[in-house]
Amino acid sequence: MEITQIQLSYLEHEDRMIIRINLGADKHVSFLLTRRICRFMFENLNAFLGLAAPVDTALSPLIQSQSDPSSKAKEFQQPLADMDLSTPFQERNPEGNILPSGKSSELVINAACNRGQESLTFKFFVQDAEPLNLNMPKKLAMGIHQLLSGLAIKAQWFSGLTPIDTSVDMPADNQSAGEKQSIIYH
């Protein structure tokens, strides 16, 4: 089935991302993505697209790479340019859902990825249903990366916590063990 529309949204009350995909004229599927699944997707999208930034430090490495003309991401500077972003997402009848559960969205409990030279395939595993493959060429992968990273930044999913400083300050020779500095966390 051919993808006709993709919509990504953040559901604050569930702390999940929802990806809704319209297929052909009347079919659709909708998945709830956890942070773990989104992180997995970012890591694989970064590797597939040749973006070297880790998920924690820069969710949208393309923004930084665009200022560098020699960047590998140069060919993807306008990945959404050929896509129609003005048409609203077309709601579909519940009968068109390709998953048999009858729920409006299914939680992805696990995922797998197969990266090739020109395409990437995510396999989403949902409860009580067959796995579903999402195949995408580089241009679509870049578009999904940008949409996911924009939402993750707004939701502050992978930011806010800094790494713990594991270096320990040793007391100076003139400081006794009783005069060591203490750290209090509030």
LINDA-V186020 format. One record per residue. N is the residue number from 0. RES is the residue in one letter. SS is DSSP state (alpha for helix, beta for strand, coil for the rest). OMEGA is omega as a letter, one per 40 degrees, with the letter a starting at -180 (NA if undefined). BURIAL is 1 if it has 16 or more other C-alpha atoms within 10 Angstrom, else 0. Layout:
n/res/ss/omega/burial
N/RES/SS/OMEGA/BURIAL
N/RES/SS/OMEGA/BURIAL
This chain:
n/res/ss/omega/burial
0/M/coil/a/0
1/E/coil/i/0
2/I/beta/i/0
3/T/beta/i/0
4/Q/beta/i/1
5/I/beta/i/1
6/Q/beta/i/0
7/L/beta/i/1
8/S/beta/i/0
9/Y/beta/i/1
10/L/beta/a/0
11/E/coil/a/0
12/H/coil/i/0
13/E/coil/a/0
14/D/coil/i/0
15/R/beta/i/1
16/M/beta/i/1
17/I/beta/i/1
18/I/beta/i/1
19/R/beta/a/1
20/I/beta/i/1
21/N/beta/a/1
22/L/beta/i/1
23/G/coil/a/0
24/A/coil/a/0
25/D/coil/a/0
26/K/beta/i/1
27/H/beta/i/1
28/V/beta/a/1
29/S/beta/a/1
30/F/beta/i/1
31/L/beta/a/1
32/L/beta/i/1
33/T/coil/i/1
34/R/alpha/a/0
35/R/alpha/a/0
36/I/alpha/i/1
37/C/alpha/i/1
38/R/alpha/i/1
39/F/alpha/i/1
40/M/alpha/i/1
41/F/alpha/a/1
42/E/alpha/a/1
43/N/alpha/i/1
44/L/alpha/i/1
45/N/alpha/a/1
46/A/alpha/a/0
47/F/alpha/a/1
48/L/alpha/i/1
49/G/coil/i/0
50/L/coil/a/1
51/A/coil/a/0
52/A/coil/i/1
53/P/coil/a/0
54/V/coil/a/1
55/D/coil/a/0
56/T/coil/a/0
57/A/coil/i/1
58/L/coil/a/1
59/S/coil/a/1
60/P/alpha/i/1
61/L/alpha/i/1
62/I/alpha/i/0
63/Q/alpha/a/0
64/S/alpha/a/1
65/Q/alpha/i/1
66/S/coil/i/0
67/D/coil/a/0
68/P/coil/a/0
69/S/coil/a/0
70/S/coil/i/0
71/K/alpha/a/0
72/A/alpha/a/1
73/K/alpha/a/0
74/E/alpha/a/0
75/F/alpha/a/1
76/Q/coil/i/0
77/Q/coil/a/0
78/P/coil/a/1
79/L/coil/a/0
80/A/coil/a/0
81/D/coil/a/0
82/M/coil/i/0
83/D/coil/a/0
84/L/coil/a/0
85/S/coil/a/0
86/T/coil/i/0
87/P/coil/i/0
88/F/coil/a/0
89/Q/coil/i/0
90/E/coil/a/0
91/R/coil/i/0
92/N/coil/i/0
93/P/alpha/a/0
94/E/alpha/a/0
95/G/alpha/a/1
96/N/beta/a/1
97/I/coil/i/1
98/L/coil/a/1
99/P/coil/a/0
100/S/coil/a/0
101/G/coil/i/0
102/K/coil/i/0
103/S/coil/i/0
104/S/coil/i/1
105/E/beta/i/1
106/L/beta/i/1
107/V/beta/a/1
108/I/beta/i/0
109/N/beta/a/1
110/A/beta/i/1
111/A/beta/a/0
112/C/beta/i/1
113/N/beta/a/0
114/R/beta/i/0
115/G/coil/i/0
116/Q/coil/a/0
117/E/coil/a/0
118/S/beta/a/1
119/L/beta/i/1
120/T/beta/i/1
121/F/beta/i/1
122/K/beta/a/1
123/F/beta/i/1
124/F/beta/i/1
125/V/beta/a/1
126/Q/coil/i/0
127/D/coil/i/0
128/A/coil/i/0
129/E/coil/i/0
130/P/coil/a/1
131/L/beta/i/1
132/N/beta/i/0
133/L/beta/a/0
134/N/beta/i/1
135/M/beta/i/1
136/P/beta/a/0
137/K/alpha/a/1
138/K/alpha/i/1
139/L/alpha/i/1
140/A/alpha/i/1
141/M/alpha/i/1
142/G/alpha/i/1
143/I/alpha/i/1
144/H/alpha/a/1
145/Q/alpha/i/1
146/L/alpha/i/1
147/L/alpha/a/1
148/S/alpha/i/1
149/G/alpha/i/0
150/L/alpha/a/1
151/A/alpha/i/1
152/I/alpha/i/0
153/K/alpha/a/0
154/A/alpha/a/1
155/Q/coil/a/0
156/W/coil/a/1
157/F/coil/i/1
158/S/coil/i/0
159/G/coil/i/0
160/L/coil/i/0
161/T/coil/i/0
162/P/coil/i/0
163/I/coil/i/0
164/D/coil/a/0
165/T/coil/i/0
166/S/coil/a/0
167/V/coil/i/0
168/D/coil/i/0
169/M/coil/i/0
170/P/coil/i/0
171/A/coil/a/0
172/D/coil/a/0
173/N/coil/i/0
174/Q/coil/i/0
175/S/coil/a/0
176/A/alpha/a/0
177/G/alpha/a/0
178/E/alpha/a/0
179/K/coil/i/0
180/Q/coil/i/0
181/S/coil/i/0
182/I/coil/i/0
183/I/coil/i/0
184/Y/coil/i/0
185/H/coil/NA/0
